[in-house]
Amino acid sequence: MRKVAQLFIVLTMIVGLTPIKVNGQIESDELSVIVEVDGDPYQHKAYIEDHHPFVEVVEVYDTLLNAIAIKGNRQDIEEITLMEDIEKTYPVRTYHTTNVNTSIPFLKDPANQLDKPLAYNGEGVKVGVIDTGVDFHHPDLTSSYEGGYDLVDLDKEPMETLPEQGQPTLHGTHVSGIIAANGNMKGIAPEADLYGYRALGPGGMGTSVQVIAALERAVNDGMDVVNMSLGNSVNGPDWPTTVAVNKAIEKGVTVVIANGNAGPNNWTVGSPATSDKAISVGASTPPLTYPYLFDSFTDKKIPLQTLMDSVPWSLQRKYPIVYGGIGEKEINDAKGKIVLMKRGKIPFEEKARKAEEAGAIAVLIYNNEKGPFQGGLNDKGDEITIPVASLSKKDGEWLLEHMVQKNKWMATEYETTEDKMAQFSSRGPVTISWDIKPEIVAPGAAINSTVPGGYQELQGTSMAAPHVAGGAVLVKQAHPNWTPEQVKGALLTTAMPISDEKGNRYEPIDQGMGRMQIKKAIHTDTILHNPLLSLGKLTKLKEDVTYKLEIENVSDETKAYHFELPEQEKGLRWHFPKTFTIAAKQTKTVPITLEVTTSQRKKGLNQGWVTLRSDETSYELPYLFVNKEANFPRIMGFEFGLQAFSDGKYEYRLYLPGGAKGLTVDLYDAKTLQFKRTLLQLEELKKGLTEGVIEGRKVGDSGSYLANITIVTENGETYYQQVPVKIMSD
């Protein structure tokens, strides 16, 4: 029998394979680890119990993962992992959190939904949160919390990481409150049964096997809905966590996943939100009032992004602006004025404190590189009492030239907005499968929710996903016999497409079907099971592609449907079925054919909308096809480091969405950028994951390097990526 396969997770509080320190003292040499095995995990459990009596087998995974969780001292654990026939089946990929009460009433407001009151509260539905844990002592969560599991410490108390254990966390508690808070704050589904699964340890970091093991535990615990506000940077449909999510859904669990915070660029959605079966969620805005600086003489409008933990920006009149540099020197003549500072070197809170001590009324920090930025004060001392906001580099330099240097004053004005896409929200599509992501959006900007010790405002698709998870809970309560496919279909079918400030509808890969409408999902009489029309990649001069749309009539009467002919577009010709009917409680698959003359269409992404109607209801269906070649990332997720428990060997892995004819990794000195050596050369690589092992003697000298990754495609095109790499002896 092959004894034990490759070790993938090494964790008691994510400290690798070193003894744990608490308050600077070594507490124990005991390790908690999850080991992936080849074959029957129960046989491995029996073998370890017979031959390694000092190692405790804590858990066996056999649903989504073949693995065992074990505890023991370092020497015993290392002995197990050095057995013969160790075989790697999954790579380890680092996951992280992807970072109410205006948003929750907004979603539940009858004016935004139907005239019927929302009669559901989540009672009897089990919802699991796979995250950093949950503060189950929080007064707003004690009545909802029913249990869970800690995949970091391998016990039944999935508490957030505490300060004495490492970098503390709060993310999972914030997510849990959006779903099921039931106290001073009310979540989307306050009466739901809440379970926490801690897969991410100190600093909100974890690995793929932890996430998969947590998902397996949630499946076996009978969760109806699972929220995963986490992800990585790999934009592909076949990463192990994505595959595991699909398996969980096949077993009857509705899984909701944050799309990521790497927007607004395309191709930024990461696994496991790349799952074709899960509900992938982007972030929109609830009703928010945004401040901006306005100069009437130049008609200049500068939007302000208040930093996290800052007091609100609430200035009501004109103020002069003075320049404070990057905060290294004392700021003169700042009393009663706004201080403009440049990002860099000095932490935001130190800049703000220096300006406050100089008598400033507010602080503006502009970026030191192109574009806007988000940040927080992380204030650990006395509270900073003046507002602090961020600006883009362009706007900061404009203020410096036109306001500061000319001693002019500037006014603050305010704008109320809602249902706009958050800039940070990751966009699709998914490489290889060309699926449209996100599929739905919900509020994810300026969301107030529970955290250990109180409440805090956070933003991100991490906050949007639990809104949708809560919505899925309510749909499941209203329709307890519905499958995950029906729950997802109802939420997507009834979503409302949203538009930008100019009234232009956001693209499908920005918003999917649009913003969630809970009540309409509960009361829908039609479910479109696959309403996002992903038509694939077209390479011929003229090509026909047929998409089969599955429509379910969940009402008690026969319903008629028809498609509206879209406006004629050059190079596109749609063929829809004529008006058709579907009997009560029946499902019908209808073909939609698109003829494309590729020479008349732009290369790359082509997307838009088609309309299906039934009675007075219209359904806006997004479509996408890739014409010939898309400008998607060719290299993702490069990792390089010492192989666990090896004799100085290194392992590497990266994801190649289009494969490669050749790949080279060259190392340059991180400081001088002088070429040092070639680390790796490979040829004829297939699409997807590429991984392997390098002997330590071939890696070369220790040090910090910049790895320049070069791939050459089958078409002879060359692509590059630079990644920092640290080489160190075992």
GIDA-V449320 format. One record per pair of residues at least 12 apart in sequence whose C-alpha atoms are under 7 Angstrom apart, sorted by the first residue. I is the first residue (numbers start at 1). J is the second residue. Records with the same first field share a line. If there is no record, write none. Layout:
I->J + J
This chain:
2->38 + 85
3->44 + 83 + 85
4->37 + 38 + 44 + 81 + 83 + 86
5->35 + 36 + 37 + 38 + 86 + 87 + 88
6->35 + 36 + 37 + 81 + 86 + 87 + 88
7->34 + 35 + 36 + 81
8->34 + 35 + 36 + 92 + 209
9->33 + 34 + 35 + 207 + 209 + 210
10->32 + 33 + 34
11->31 + 32 + 33 + 152
12->31 + 32 + 152 + 153
13->152 + 153 + 201 + 202
14->201 + 202
22->164 + 165
23->164
29->73 + 74
30->71 + 72 + 73 + 74
31->71 + 72 + 73 + 74
32->70 + 71 + 72 + 153 + 154
33->69 + 70 + 71
34->67 + 68 + 69 + 70
35->67 + 68 + 69
36->66 + 67 + 68
37->66 + 67
38->87
41->60 + 62 + 66 + 67 + 68
42->60
45->57
54->72
55->70 + 71 + 72 + 76
56->70 + 71 + 72
57->69 + 70 + 71
58->70 + 71
61->213
63->216
64->212 + 216 + 244 + 247
65->212 + 213
78->645
90->240
92->207 + 208 + 209
93->207 + 208
94->205 + 206 + 207 + 208 + 232
95->205 + 206 + 207 + 208 + 230 + 231 + 232
96->204 + 205 + 206 + 230 + 231 + 232
97->204 + 229 + 230 + 231
98->229 + 230 + 231 + 260 + 261 + 460 + 461 + 462
99->261 + 459 + 460 + 461 + 462
100->178 + 447 + 448 + 449
101->447 + 448 + 449
102->286
103->286 + 443 + 447
104->187 + 188
106->286
107->517
113->517 + 519 + 520
114->519 + 520
118->519
120->474 + 478
121->189 + 190 + 191 + 474
122->189 + 190 + 191 + 192 + 473 + 474 + 477
123->191 + 192 + 477
124->192 + 193
125->192 + 193 + 224 + 473 + 477
126->192 + 193 + 194 + 223 + 224 + 225
127->192 + 193 + 194 + 195 + 223 + 224 + 225 + 226
128->194 + 195 + 196 + 197 + 218 + 223 + 225 + 226 + 227
129->176 + 195 + 196 + 197 + 226 + 227 + 228
130->196 + 197 + 198 + 199 + 214 + 227 + 228
131->172 + 197 + 198 + 199 + 200 + 228 + 229
132->160 + 169 + 171 + 172 + 198 + 199 + 200 + 201 + 204
133->158 + 159 + 160 + 172 + 173 + 196 + 197 + 198
134->158 + 159 + 160 + 172 + 173 + 196
135->159 + 160 + 173 + 452
138->452
139->183
140->181 + 182 + 183 + 184 + 185
141->177 + 181 + 182
143->182
144->180 + 181 + 182 + 191 + 192 + 193 + 194
145->193 + 194 + 195
146->193 + 194 + 195
147->195 + 196
148->195 + 196 + 197
149->196 + 197 + 198
150->197 + 198 + 199
151->198 + 199 + 210 + 214
152->198 + 199 + 201
158->196 + 197 + 198
161->201 + 202
166->202
167->202 + 203
168->202 + 203
169->202 + 203 + 204
170->451 + 452
173->450 + 451
174->449 + 450 + 451
175->463 + 466
177->449 + 450
178->449 + 466 + 467
179->466 + 467 + 469 + 470
180->192 + 194
188->467 + 470 + 471
189->470 + 473 + 474
197->214
199->211 + 214
208->241
212->241 + 244
219->248 + 253
223->253
224->253 + 254
225->253 + 254 + 255 + 469 + 473
226->254 + 255 + 256
227->255 + 256 + 257 + 465 + 466 + 469
228->256 + 257 + 258
229->257 + 258 + 462 + 465
230->258 + 462
231->260 + 270 + 271 + 272
232->270 + 271
233->270 + 271 + 637
234->270 + 271 + 636 + 637
235->267 + 268 + 269 + 270 + 271 + 274 + 430 + 431
236->271 + 274 + 430 + 431 + 432 + 657
237->274 + 275 + 430 + 433
239->271
241->271 + 272
242->271 + 272 + 274 + 275
245->275
246->275 + 277 + 278
249->277 + 484
252->483 + 484
253->484
254->484
255->278 + 279
256->278 + 279 + 280 + 465 + 469
257->273 + 278 + 279 + 280 + 281 + 465
258->273 + 280 + 281 + 282 + 461 + 462 + 465
259->273 + 280 + 281 + 282 + 426 + 438 + 461
260->425 + 426 + 461
261->424 + 425 + 426 + 460 + 461
262->424 + 425 + 426
263->423 + 424 + 425 + 426 + 427
264->423 + 424 + 425 + 426 + 427
265->427
266->427 + 428 + 429
267->427 + 428 + 429 + 430 + 632
268->426 + 427 + 428
269->426 + 427 + 428
274->430
279->439 + 488
280->437 + 438 + 439 + 440
281->438 + 439 + 440 + 441 + 461 + 464 + 465
282->425 + 426 + 438 + 440 + 441 + 442 + 461 + 464 + 511
283->421 + 422 + 425 + 441 + 442 + 443 + 444 + 460 + 461 + 464
284->419 + 420 + 421 + 422 + 441 + 442 + 443 + 444 + 445
285->418 + 419 + 420 + 421 + 422 + 443 + 444 + 445
286->418 + 419 + 443
287->416 + 417 + 418
288->416 + 417 + 418
289->414 + 415 + 416 + 417
290->414 + 415 + 416
291->303 + 304 + 313 + 412 + 413 + 414 + 415
292->304 + 412 + 413 + 414
293->410 + 411 + 412 + 413
294->410 + 411 + 412 + 413
295->410 + 411
302->395
304->389 + 390 + 391
305->389 + 390 + 391
306->388 + 389 + 390
307->374 + 375 + 376 + 377 + 388 + 389 + 390
308->375 + 376 + 377
309->376 + 377 + 378
310->377 + 387 + 388
311->385 + 386 + 387
312->387
313->387
315->412
316->412
317->411 + 412
318->409 + 410 + 411 + 412
319->337 + 338 + 409 + 410 + 411
320->337 + 338 + 407 + 408 + 409 + 410
321->337 + 338 + 339 + 340 + 403 + 404 + 409
322->334 + 337 + 338 + 339 + 340 + 404
323->339 + 340 + 341 + 404
324->339 + 340 + 341
325->341 + 342
326->341 + 342 + 343 + 344 + 346
327->341 + 346 + 351
331->355 + 358
334->358 + 359 + 360
335->358 + 359 + 360
336->359 + 360 + 361
337->360 + 361
338->360 + 361 + 362 + 363
339->355 + 360 + 362 + 363 + 364
340->363 + 364 + 365
341->364 + 365 + 366
342->365 + 366 + 367 + 368
343->365 + 366 + 367 + 368
344->368
348->377
349->377 + 378 + 379
352->388
353->384
356->386
361->386
362->386 + 387 + 388
363->387 + 388 + 389
364->388 + 389 + 390 + 391
365->389 + 390 + 391
366->390 + 391 + 392 + 393 + 396
367->391 + 392 + 393
368->393
369->393
370->392 + 393
371->392 + 393
372->391 + 392
373->390 + 392
419->498
420->498 + 499 + 500
422->445
425->461
427->509 + 510
428->509 + 510
429->509
431->657
432->657
434->534 + 536
435->534
436->508 + 509 + 512 + 532 + 534
437->509 + 512
438->509 + 510 + 511 + 512
439->511 + 512 + 513
440->492 + 511 + 512 + 513 + 514 + 515 + 516
441->464 + 511 + 514 + 515 + 516
442->464 + 467 + 468 + 515 + 516
443->464
444->459 + 460 + 461 + 463 + 464
445->459 + 460
446->458 + 459
447->459 + 463
471->518
472->487
475->487 + 521 + 522
478->522
485->529
486->527 + 529
489->527 + 528 + 529
490->521 + 524 + 527
491->516 + 521
492->513
493->527 + 528 + 531 + 619
494->517 + 520 + 521
495->513 + 514 + 515 + 516 + 517
496->513 + 514 + 515 + 516
497->513 + 514 + 515
498->514 + 515
508->607 + 608 + 622
512->622
513->621 + 622
525->553 + 554 + 555
526->552 + 553 + 554
527->551 + 552 + 553
528->550 + 551 + 552
529->550 + 551
530->549 + 550
531->549 + 621
532->621 + 622 + 623
533->621 + 622 + 623 + 624
534->623 + 624 + 625
535->547 + 624 + 625
536->625 + 626
537->625 + 626 + 627 + 628
538->626 + 627 + 628
539->627 + 628
541->597 + 598 + 599
542->596 + 597 + 598
543->595 + 596 + 597
544->593 + 594 + 595 + 596
545->593 + 594 + 595
546->591 + 592 + 593 + 594
547->591 + 592 + 593
548->589 + 590 + 591 + 592
549->589 + 590 + 591
550->587 + 588 + 589 + 590
551->587 + 588 + 589
552->586 + 587 + 588
553->582 + 583 + 584 + 585 + 586 + 587
554->584 + 585
555->584 + 585
556->584 + 585
557->583 + 584
558->581 + 582 + 583 + 584
559->581 + 582 + 583
560->579 + 580 + 581 + 582 + 614
561->579 + 580 + 581 + 613 + 614
562->578 + 579 + 580 + 612 + 613 + 614
563->576 + 611 + 612 + 613
564->611 + 612
566->610
570->600
571->596 + 597 + 598 + 600 + 601
572->594 + 595 + 596 + 597
573->594 + 595 + 596
574->593 + 594 + 595
575->592 + 593 + 594
576->592 + 593
598->627
603->627 + 628 + 629
604->626 + 627 + 628 + 629 + 630 + 631
605->624 + 625 + 626 + 627 + 630
606->624 + 625 + 626
607->623 + 624 + 625
608->622 + 623 + 624
609->621 + 622 + 623
610->622
634->656 + 657 + 658 + 719
635->655 + 656
636->654 + 655 + 656
637->654 + 655
638->653 + 654
639->652 + 653 + 654
640->652 + 653
642->730
648->696 + 730
649->693 + 694 + 695 + 696
650->693 + 694 + 695 + 696
651->692 + 693 + 694
652->691 + 692 + 693
653->690 + 691 + 692
654->689 + 690 + 691
655->688 + 689 + 690
656->687 + 688 + 689
657->687 + 688
658->687
659->685 + 686 + 687 + 688
660->684 + 685 + 686 + 711 + 712 + 713 + 714
661->683 + 684 + 685 + 712 + 713 + 714
662->682 + 683 + 684 + 711 + 712
663->681 + 682 + 683 + 710 + 711 + 712
664->680 + 681 + 682 + 709 + 710 + 711
665->678 + 679 + 680 + 681 + 707 + 708 + 709 + 710
666->678 + 679 + 707 + 708 + 709
667->679 + 705 + 706 + 707 + 708
668->705 + 706 + 707
669->704 + 705 + 706
670->704 + 705 + 706
679->699
702->727 + 728 + 729
703->726 + 727 + 728
704->725 + 726 + 727
705->724 + 725 + 726
706->722 + 723 + 724 + 725
707->722 + 723 + 724 + 725
708->720 + 721 + 722 + 723
709->721 + 722
